[in-house]
């Protein structure tokens, strides 16, 4: 079996972007809208599930 090799210098992505190069991890309005919609659907499902359990228990 071979020994694992460890690089002498860790590879760290540079924070400084070249001019004209877009940031890679930006939060776009489309992504925020998607999370709001998915969160709303999830909240709706949790609330309706709780209401169903409470109605069934009575």
C-alpha positions in Angstrom: 0.0 0.0 0.0 1.3 3.5 -0.8 1.7 6.2 1.8 -0.7 9.2 1.4 1.0 12.3 0.1 0.4 15.6 1.9 0.9 18.8 -0.1 3.6 21.0 1.3 1.4 24.1 1.0 -2.3 24.0 1.5 -4.3 25.2 -1.5 -6.4 28.2 -0.3 -8.6 30.0 -2.8 -7.7 33.6 -3.1 -10.3 36.1 -1.9 -9.3 38.8 -4.3 -11.0 38.5 -7.6 -9.6 39.8 -10.8 -11.4 42.9 -12.1 -14.4 41.9 -14.2 -14.5 38.5 -12.7 -17.9 37.9 -10.8 -17.9 36.6 -7.3 -18.6 32.9 -7.1 -20.8 32.8 -4.0 -23.1 35.7 -4.3 -26.7 35.5 -3.0 -28.9 36.5 -5.9 -32.5 37.7 -5.5 -33.7 34.6 -7.4 -32.0 32.4 -4.8 -33.7 34.4 -2.0 -37.1 34.1 -3.7 -36.6 30.3 -4.0 -35.8 29.9 -0.3 -38.8 32.0 0.7 -41.1 29.9 -1.5 -39.7 26.6 -0.3 -39.8 27.8 3.3 -43.4 28.8 2.9 -44.4 25.5 1.5 -42.6 23.7 4.4 -44.2 25.9 7.0 -47.6 25.3 5.4 -47.0 21.5 5.6 -45.9 21.6 9.3 -48.9 23.8 10.3 -51.5 21.6 8.5 -49.9 18.5 10.0 -50.1 20.0 13.5 -53.7 21.0 12.9 -54.5 17.5 11.7 -53.0 15.9 14.7 -54.8 18.2 17.1 -58.2 17.7 15.4 -57.7 13.9 15.3 -56.9 13.9 19.1 -60.2 15.6 20.1 
